[in-house]
Amino acid sequence: MTDAPSPDATQPAAAVQPVPTRRRRAKLFVLFASFAVFAYVFDQLTKLWVTTTMTEGERIPVFPPLLHWFYIRNSGAAFSIGENVTWVFTIIMAAVSVAILMQLRKLGSLWWALALGLLLGGALGNLTDRLFREPSFAMGHVVDFIQLPNFAIFNIADSAVVSAVVIICLLTLRGISLDGSRHTKEAVAKDV
């Protein structure tokens, strides 16, 4: 027997770091890209459907009184906040998209791949509207059409972004880092 510590004893108590293999990273990247493409394409196809089959301001009951399609073009953010500064939202969505792509090298978790993919797909969906819809480049209005009672009117991109934020919050609360490592309460208490 030797006096050398076991491999588990050399690991810090703060976190157990899984070392993703190249193959696992490739799979996670494919999953991330799949979620992003799905969210983006689904968003753009539903907006195309709404703009070609409905007139602006038209309201169609789907499951009354819970769900209606109500086609509007939103020049602001949620609840039409910031209608006169649309260009700010264009810059924010572009910056968020770049920030997500810069974090991909750290990706080591299936759930983070899902969250970041949905976040990127949603951000790019609304960014496409801001860049290419009327009234002008980078000042476009976002197509919203999903209406729930006493709530904002939104679209698939908005749903993807909100879903991603919920997943990110849950992962953070559970102590799961972007690289897939898990931080325990004991380790957090030692750091403080």
C-alpha positions as a Markdown table, in Angstrom:
| # | Residue | x | y | z |
|---|---|---|---|---|
| 1 | Met | 0.0 | 0.0 | 0.0 |
| 2 | Thr | 1.1 | 3.5 | -0.7 |
| 3 | Asp | 0.5 | 6.7 | 1.3 |
| 4 | Ala | -0.6 | 8.5 | -1.9 |
| 5 | Pro | -4.1 | 10.0 | -1.6 |
| 6 | Ser | -6.9 | 8.5 | -3.6 |
| 7 | Pro | -8.1 | 10.4 | -6.7 |
| 8 | Asp | -11.3 | 11.4 | -4.8 |
| 9 | Ala | -9.3 | 12.9 | -2.0 |
| 10 | Thr | -7.5 | 15.3 | -4.3 |
| 11 | Gln | -10.7 | 16.8 | -5.6 |
| 12 | Pro | -11.7 | 20.1 | -4.0 |
| 13 | Ala | -14.9 | 20.0 | -1.9 |
| 14 | Ala | -16.3 | 22.9 | -3.8 |
| 15 | Ala | -17.3 | 21.0 | -6.9 |
| 16 | Val | -16.8 | 17.8 | -8.8 |
| 17 | Gln | -15.7 | 18.8 | -12.3 |
| 18 | Pro | -16.8 | 16.4 | -15.0 |
| 19 | Val | -14.4 | 16.5 | -17.8 |
| 20 | Pro | -16.4 | 16.4 | -21.0 |
| 21 | Thr | -14.8 | 14.5 | -23.8 |
| 22 | Arg | -14.5 | 15.9 | -27.3 |
| 23 | Arg | -17.3 | 13.6 | -28.4 |
| 24 | Arg | -19.6 | 14.7 | -25.5 |
| 25 | Arg | -18.9 | 18.4 | -26.3 |
| 26 | Ala | -19.8 | 17.8 | -29.9 |
| 27 | Lys | -23.1 | 16.2 | -28.9 |
| 28 | Leu | -23.8 | 19.1 | -26.6 |
| 29 | Phe | -23.0 | 21.6 | -29.3 |
| 30 | Val | -25.3 | 19.7 | -31.8 |
| 31 | Leu | -28.1 | 19.7 | -29.2 |
| 32 | Phe | -27.5 | 23.5 | -28.5 |
| 33 | Ala | -27.7 | 24.2 | -32.2 |
| 34 | Ser | -30.7 | 22.0 | -32.7 |
| 35 | Phe | -32.7 | 23.8 | -29.9 |
| 36 | Ala | -31.6 | 27.2 | -31.3 |
| 37 | Val | -32.6 | 26.3 | -34.9 |
| 38 | Phe | -35.9 | 24.8 | -33.7 |
| 39 | Ala | -36.8 | 27.9 | -31.7 |
| 40 | Tyr | -35.8 | 30.3 | -34.5 |
| 41 | Val | -37.5 | 28.4 | -37.3 |
| 42 | Phe | -40.7 | 27.7 | -35.3 |
| 43 | Asp | -40.9 | 31.4 | -34.4 |
| 44 | Gln | -40.4 | 32.6 | -38.0 |
| 45 | Leu | -42.8 | 30.1 | -39.5 |
| 46 | Thr | -45.6 | 31.1 | -37.0 |
| 47 | Lys | -44.9 | 34.8 | -37.7 |
| 48 | Leu | -45.1 | 34.1 | -41.4 |
| 49 | Trp | -48.4 | 32.2 | -40.9 |
| 50 | Val | -49.9 | 35.1 | -38.8 |
| 51 | Thr | -48.8 | 37.8 | -41.2 |
| 52 | Thr | -50.1 | 36.0 | -44.3 |
| 53 | Thr | -53.4 | 34.8 | -42.8 |
| 54 | Met | -54.5 | 37.5 | -40.4 |
| 55 | Thr | -54.9 | 41.3 | -40.6 |
| 56 | Glu | -53.3 | 43.4 | -38.0 |
| 57 | Gly | -55.6 | 43.8 | -35.0 |
| 58 | Glu | -57.6 | 40.7 | -35.9 |
| 59 | Arg | -58.5 | 38.4 | -32.9 |
| 60 | Ile | -59.3 | 34.7 | -33.3 |
| 61 | Pro | -60.5 | 32.7 | -30.4 |
| 62 | Val | -58.6 | 29.4 | -30.0 |
| 63 | Phe | -59.6 | 28.2 | -26.5 |
| 64 | Pro | -61.9 | 31.0 | -25.3 |
| 65 | Pro | -61.5 | 32.7 | -22.9 |
| 66 | Leu | -58.0 | 31.3 | -22.2 |
| 67 | Leu | -56.2 | 31.6 | -25.5 |
| 68 | His | -56.7 | 33.9 | -28.6 |
| 69 | Trp | -54.6 | 34.7 | -31.6 |
| 70 | Phe | -54.4 | 38.5 | -31.7 |
| 71 | Tyr | -52.0 | 39.9 | -34.3 |
| 72 | Ile | -50.2 | 43.1 | -33.4 |
| 73 | Arg | -46.8 | 44.6 | -34.4 |
| 74 | Asn | -44.9 | 45.6 | -31.2 |
| 75 | Ser | -42.5 | 48.5 | -31.5 |
| 76 | Gly | -41.3 | 48.2 | -27.9 |
| 77 | Ala | -40.5 | 45.4 | -25.5 |
| 78 | Ala | -42.9 | 43.6 | -23.2 |
| 79 | Phe | -46.1 | 45.6 | -22.5 |
| 80 | Ser | -44.9 | 48.0 | -25.3 |
| 81 | Ile | -42.2 | 49.5 | -23.0 |
| 82 | Gly | -39.6 | 51.6 | -24.8 |
| 83 | Glu | -41.6 | 52.2 | -28.1 |
| 84 | Asn | -39.4 | 55.1 | -29.0 |
| 85 | Val | -36.1 | 53.4 | -28.5 |
| 86 | Thr | -36.5 | 50.3 | -30.7 |
| 87 | Trp | -32.8 | 50.4 | -31.7 |
| 88 | Val | -31.8 | 49.8 | -28.1 |
| 89 | Phe | -33.6 | 46.4 | -28.2 |
| 90 | Thr | -31.8 | 45.6 | -31.5 |
| 91 | Ile | -28.4 | 46.2 | -29.8 |
| 92 | Ile | -29.4 | 44.2 | -26.7 |
| 93 | Met | -30.6 | 41.2 | -28.7 |
| 94 | Ala | -27.4 | 41.3 | -30.8 |
| 95 | Ala | -25.2 | 41.5 | -27.7 |
| 96 | Val | -27.1 | 38.7 | -26.0 |
| 97 | Ser | -26.6 | 36.5 | -29.1 |
| 98 | Val | -22.8 | 37.2 | -29.2 |
| 99 | Ala | -22.5 | 36.6 | -25.4 |
| 100 | Ile | -24.2 | 33.2 | -25.8 |
| 101 | Leu | -21.9 | 32.1 | -28.6 |
| 102 | Met | -18.9 | 33.2 | -26.5 |
| 103 | Gln | -19.9 | 30.9 | -23.7 |
| 104 | Leu | -20.2 | 27.7 | -25.8 |
| 105 | Arg | -16.6 | 26.7 | -25.2 |
| 106 | Lys | -17.6 | 26.1 | -21.5 |
| 107 | Leu | -20.7 | 24.1 | -22.3 |
| 108 | Gly | -20.8 | 20.8 | -20.5 |
| 109 | Ser | -24.4 | 20.2 | -19.6 |
| 110 | Leu | -27.5 | 19.0 | -21.5 |
| 111 | Trp | -29.8 | 21.4 | -19.6 |
| 112 | Trp | -27.5 | 24.3 | -20.3 |
| 113 | Ala | -27.4 | 23.3 | -24.0 |
| 114 | Leu | -31.2 | 23.4 | -24.0 |
| 115 | Ala | -31.4 | 26.7 | -22.2 |
| 116 | Leu | -28.8 | 28.5 | -24.3 |
| 117 | Gly | -30.2 | 27.1 | -27.5 |
| 118 | Leu | -33.7 | 28.4 | -26.7 |
| 119 | Leu | -32.3 | 31.7 | -25.6 |
| 120 | Leu | -30.3 | 32.1 | -28.8 |
| 121 | Gly | -33.2 | 31.0 | -31.0 |
| 122 | Gly | -35.6 | 33.4 | -29.3 |
| 123 | Ala | -33.2 | 36.3 | -29.4 |
| 124 | Leu | -32.5 | 35.8 | -33.0 |
| 125 | Gly | -36.2 | 35.4 | -33.8 |
| 126 | Asn | -37.0 | 38.8 | -32.4 |
| 127 | Leu | -33.7 | 40.3 | -33.7 |
| 128 | Thr | -34.8 | 39.2 | -37.3 |
| 129 | Asp | -38.0 | 41.2 | -36.8 |
| 130 | Arg | -36.2 | 44.2 | -35.5 |
| 131 | Leu | -33.7 | 44.2 | -38.4 |
| 132 | Phe | -36.0 | 43.3 | -41.4 |
| 133 | Arg | -39.6 | 44.2 | -40.7 |
| 134 | Glu | -41.3 | 47.6 | -41.2 |
| 135 | Pro | -40.9 | 50.5 | -40.6 |
| 136 | Ser | -37.1 | 50.4 | -41.3 |
| 137 | Phe | -33.9 | 48.4 | -40.8 |
| 138 | Ala | -33.0 | 48.0 | -37.1 |
| 139 | Met | -36.2 | 49.7 | -36.1 |
| 140 | Gly | -38.7 | 46.9 | -37.1 |
| 141 | His | -41.7 | 46.0 | -35.2 |
| 142 | Val | -41.9 | 42.5 | -33.7 |
| 143 | Val | -44.9 | 40.3 | -34.7 |
| 144 | Asp | -46.8 | 39.2 | -31.5 |
| 145 | Phe | -50.0 | 37.1 | -31.6 |
| 146 | Ile | -50.4 | 34.8 | -28.6 |
| 147 | Gln | -52.9 | 36.4 | -26.1 |
| 148 | Leu | -53.7 | 35.0 | -22.7 |
| 149 | Pro | -56.1 | 36.7 | -20.3 |
| 150 | Asn | -54.7 | 39.7 | -18.4 |
| 151 | Phe | -51.2 | 39.2 | -19.8 |
| 152 | Ala | -49.0 | 40.6 | -22.5 |
| 153 | Ile | -49.4 | 39.5 | -26.1 |
| 154 | Phe | -46.3 | 37.5 | -27.1 |
| 155 | Asn | -44.8 | 35.2 | -29.7 |
| 156 | Ile | -42.8 | 31.9 | -29.9 |
| 157 | Ala | -39.4 | 33.7 | -29.6 |
| 158 | Asp | -40.6 | 35.4 | -26.4 |
| 159 | Ser | -41.8 | 31.9 | -25.1 |
| 160 | Ala | -38.3 | 30.4 | -25.9 |
| 161 | Val | -36.5 | 33.3 | -24.1 |
| 162 | Val | -38.8 | 33.0 | -21.0 |
| 163 | Ser | -38.4 | 29.2 | -21.0 |
| 164 | Ala | -34.6 | 29.5 | -21.2 |
| 165 | Val | -34.5 | 32.0 | -18.3 |
| 166 | Val | -36.6 | 29.7 | -16.1 |
| 167 | Ile | -34.3 | 26.8 | -16.9 |
| 168 | Ile | -31.2 | 28.9 | -16.2 |
| 169 | Cys | -32.7 | 30.0 | -12.8 |
| 170 | Leu | -33.4 | 26.4 | -11.9 |
| 171 | Leu | -29.9 | 25.3 | -12.9 |
| 172 | Thr | -28.4 | 28.2 | -10.9 |
| 173 | Leu | -30.5 | 27.4 | -7.8 |
| 174 | Arg | -29.5 | 23.7 | -8.0 |
| 175 | Gly | -25.8 | 24.8 | -8.3 |
| 176 | Ile | -25.2 | 23.4 | -11.8 |
| 177 | Ser | -22.6 | 25.4 | -13.6 |
| 178 | Leu | -22.4 | 25.9 | -17.4 |
| 179 | Asp | -19.6 | 23.3 | -17.6 |
| 180 | Gly | -21.9 | 20.7 | -15.8 |
| 181 | Ser | -20.1 | 20.8 | -12.5 |
| 182 | Arg | -22.2 | 20.9 | -9.4 |
| 183 | His | -21.6 | 23.1 | -6.4 |
| 184 | Thr | -22.7 | 21.9 | -3.0 |
| 185 | Lys | -24.1 | 24.1 | -0.2 |
| 186 | Glu | -21.2 | 23.1 | 2.0 |
| 187 | Ala | -18.7 | 24.4 | -0.6 |
| 188 | Val | -20.6 | 27.6 | -1.0 |
| 189 | Ala | -20.6 | 28.1 | 2.8 |
| 190 | Lys | -16.8 | 27.5 | 2.9 |
| 191 | Asp | -16.3 | 30.2 | 0.2 |
| 192 | Val | -18.1 | 32.8 | 2.2 |
